[in-house]
Amino acid sequence: MKASTPPPATIAQSHLDALKAIAGPGGWFESDSDTLAYRQSWRYGYTGTTPLVLRPKMTAEVSEIVAYCSQHRIAIVPQGGNTGLTFAGQPRETMGEIVVSTERLNKIRNIDLANDTITVDAGVVLQTIQEAATAKNRLFPLSLGAQGSCRIGGNISTNAGGVQVLRYGNTRNLVLGLEVVLADGRVWDGLRSLRKDNTGYDLKQLFIAGEGTLGIITAAVLRLFPLPTTSETAWIAVESPAAGVALLGRMKERMGEAISAFELIRRSIVDFTIQGVPGNEDPMRDVHPWYVLMDVSSQGAPGSLHEPLTEALASAMEDGIAQDAIIAGSTQQSKKLWKMREDMAEGQRAAGGSIAHDISVPVSDIAAFVAEADAALEKAYPGIRHCCFGHVGDGNLHYNPVRPVGWTQDRYMQEYQAVNRIVHDIVIAHRGSISAEHGIGRIKLAENTHYKSAVELDVQRAIKRALDPLGIMNPGKLIEM
Ligand SMILES: Cc1cc2nc3c(=O)[nH]c(=O)nc-3n(C[C@H](O)[C@H](O)[C@H](O)COP(=O)(O)OP(=O)(O)OC[C@H]3O[C@@H](n4cnc5c(N)ncnc54)[C@H](O)[C@@H]3O)c2cc1C
């Protein structure tokens, strides 16, 4: 049977009973109300259908479930915290897919301080890993707004980015080894904690950003870093994206490797977040069109970064690169600034009627991208409201234009594909990516096929067919077969 032949649309009751028996008591949900949280998307209010959510609690159970599904051609949607933003983690509308949640695979297996690694089950919540590392005086640097509910298997399967990629790299850079249940149920034990291993194809890379289309990750070995001993947070007003990029250059010259986060923020998203999410207020009295939120940290003595940062910011203001700057005076103030940044996705959602683009271009092209995309959208949709924020140190912006005033959300959503095409054509003209950190899922599936070369699509389809010949792993996501 070829992967291009979809698995049957419905699942026989006898199969559902057999799968429930494998997961055991407490290991499954089937009623509409119990499965709702596993079927709903965080963004855009999508709700899929499924006859069964399974919650295995060990790798052996995952293996048995997948082996059964492979034998009977039952489609599987792996799921972590269900915070993904591309409809990759929810079942489709067919009732023909079961969900396998990793939420009960939640043990921290080992911390190796000499090797600076932590080995965890795939269902451990990201924040739990951060806290476990901190308790041992180490840093696990992956950090993003959904960290209280996303799970590491989901982070790995989307190659999540977040706010510290500039210094520590994205999730791909943080993973040393994986344990994966393959699409036929066999367990691949790749839980190596090596920094050097040139023994052929690096299989783990296929599952990182694989969106559950090749297998189910059940555990991972992750890199840890020294815990910074001092840090500073600055909120800086700039006139334009070009000034933001110039500021990044100046800060790199002056602060070097100490820069751990550098976020560019448009005024409109500050307004949406203050209005839409309680507990946020304007950090500065004067209103500016753009801001940068920056963190620096190091292993130096507490407070040792304050003076160099103050001087670096003063030089940027003298040279007209920055208009104003605040350095957080306490940990509490720093947390407040970061809360606002983390609440921006929620602020955007509260504003309603935005069309999200998670794009990347070379950092040197950021200003040109914003200017060209703004102008093209204004021409097509007079009155459209520009909104963007993101990890500009990585060339990654969440470019989320909001419906023109007076338009209903429904009317704007009818333009979804057209708005995407305008923005993505400009991204591709700058040799950028239409998905910097959120993935493809279903939402970008057609766009991915449109922009990727035939050669690249062919190779990716060949990999999918080789690892999942029956096409049971998260069908209809990531790659159009
Ligand atoms: C408020 C908010 C802020 C966010 N900020 C960021 C950000 O800054 N950077 C960023 O990159 N993302 C961000 N995201 C998106 C999201 O949090 C990430 O994509 C996250 O990595 C998803 O993890 P999850 O556990 O929720 O995965 P899910 O949503 O459950 O799944 C995501 C994908 O991974 C697959 N999957 C999940 N677990 C496994 C597994 N064990 N094995 C195989 N496949 C699996 C699913 O099938 C699906 O394809 C944000 C989301 C929200 C809601």
The ligand as a Tripos MOL2 file, in Angstrom:
@<TRIPOS>MOLECULE
LIG
   53    58     1     0     0
SMALL
NO_CHARGES

@<TRIPOS>ATOM
      1 C1          1.3150   31.9870   23.2740 C.3       1 LIG1
      2 C2          2.1750   31.1960   22.3260 C.ar      1 LIG1
      3 C3          3.4700   31.6180   22.0720 C.ar      1 LIG1
      4 C4          4.2850   30.8760   21.2030 C.ar      1 LIG1
      5 N1          5.5540   31.3030   20.9790 N.ar      1 LIG1
      6 C5          6.3590   30.5900   20.1750 C.ar      1 LIG1
      7 C6          7.7070   31.0060   19.9320 C.ar      1 LIG1
      8 O1          8.1600   32.0430   20.3990 O.2       1 LIG1
      9 N2          8.4670   30.2200   19.1590 N.ar      1 LIG1
     10 C7          8.0080   29.0590   18.6020 C.ar      1 LIG1
     11 O2          8.7670   28.3730   17.9220 O.2       1 LIG1
     12 N3          6.7410   28.6530   18.8060 N.ar      1 LIG1
     13 C8          5.9070   29.3750   19.5650 C.ar      1 LIG1
     14 N4          4.6210   28.9680   19.7580 N.ar      1 LIG1
     15 C9          4.1150   27.7540   19.0850 C.3       1 LIG1
     16 C10         4.1550   26.4720   19.9390 C.3       1 LIG1
     17 O3          4.1920   26.7270   21.2930 O.3       1 LIG1
     18 C11         5.3680   25.6560   19.5550 C.3       1 LIG1
     19 O4          5.2080   25.2300   18.2070 O.3       1 LIG1
     20 C12         5.6010   24.4190   20.4350 C.3       1 LIG1
     21 O5          6.8930   23.9360   20.1070 O.3       1 LIG1
     22 C13         4.5840   23.3060   20.2570 C.3       1 LIG1
     23 O6          4.7150   22.3620   21.3100 O.3       1 LIG1
     24 P1          3.4570   21.4750   21.7540 P.3       1 LIG1
     25 O7          3.9110   20.5130   22.7870 O.co2     1 LIG1
     26 O8          2.3230   22.3210   22.1270 O.co2     1 LIG1
     27 O9          3.1760   20.6890   20.3880 O.3       1 LIG1
     28 P2          1.7740   20.3450   19.7270 P.3       1 LIG1
     29 O10         1.0540   21.5920   19.3690 O.co2     1 LIG1
     30 O11         1.0490   19.3740   20.5520 O.co2     1 LIG1
     31 O12         2.2810   19.6320   18.3890 O.3       1 LIG1
     32 C14         3.0030   20.3270   17.4270 C.3       1 LIG1
     33 C15         3.4530   19.3450   16.3360 C.3       1 LIG1
     34 O13         4.3600   18.4000   16.8790 O.3       1 LIG1
     35 C16         3.8450   17.0740   16.7520 C.3       1 LIG1
     36 N5          4.2360   16.3720   17.9830 N.ar      1 LIG1
     37 C17         3.9730   16.7370   19.2560 C.ar      1 LIG1
     38 N6          4.5760   15.8790   20.1000 N.ar      1 LIG1
     39 C18         5.2030   14.9430   19.3370 C.ar      1 LIG1
     40 C19         5.9970   13.7990   19.6210 C.ar      1 LIG1
     41 N7          6.2760   13.4480   20.8680 N.pl3     1 LIG1
     42 N8          6.4780   13.0840   18.5870 N.ar      1 LIG1
     43 C20         6.2200   13.4310   17.3060 C.ar      1 LIG1
     44 N9          5.4740   14.5010   16.9790 N.ar      1 LIG1
     45 C21         4.9830   15.2490   17.9880 C.ar      1 LIG1
     46 C22         2.3770   17.2300   16.5320 C.3       1 LIG1
     47 O14         1.8350   16.1490   15.7920 O.3       1 LIG1
     48 C23         2.3300   18.5130   15.7360 C.3       1 LIG1
     49 O15         2.6560   18.2310   14.4080 O.3       1 LIG1
     50 C24         3.7820   29.7010   20.5980 C.ar      1 LIG1
     51 C25         2.4780   29.2830   20.8720 C.ar      1 LIG1
     52 C26         1.6760   30.0160   21.7150 C.ar      1 LIG1
     53 C27         0.2930   29.5160   21.9900 C.3       1 LIG1
@<TRIPOS>BOND
     1     1     2 1
     2     2     3 ar
     3     2    52 ar
     4     3     4 ar
     5     4     5 ar
     6     4    50 ar
     7     5     6 ar
     8     6     7 ar
     9     6    13 1
    10     7     8 2
    11     7     9 ar
    12     9    10 ar
    13    10    11 2
    14    10    12 ar
    15    12    13 ar
    16    13    14 ar
    17    14    15 1
    18    14    50 ar
    19    15    16 1
    20    16    17 1
    21    16    18 1
    22    18    19 1
    23    18    20 1
    24    20    21 1
    25    20    22 1
    26    22    23 1
    27    23    24 1
    28    24    25 2
    29    24    26 1
    30    24    27 1
    31    27    28 1
    32    28    29 2
    33    28    30 1
    34    28    31 1
    35    31    32 1
    36    32    33 1
    37    33    34 1
    38    33    48 1
    39    34    35 1
    40    35    36 1
    41    35    46 1
    42    36    37 ar
    43    36    45 ar
    44    37    38 ar
    45    38    39 ar
    46    39    40 ar
    47    39    45 ar
    48    40    41 1
    49    40    42 ar
    50    42    43 ar
    51    43    44 ar
    52    44    45 ar
    53    46    47 1
    54    46    48 1
    55    48    49 1
    56    50    51 ar
    57    51    52 ar
    58    52    53 1
@<TRIPOS>SUBSTRUCTURE
     1 LIG1         1 GROUP 0 **** ****
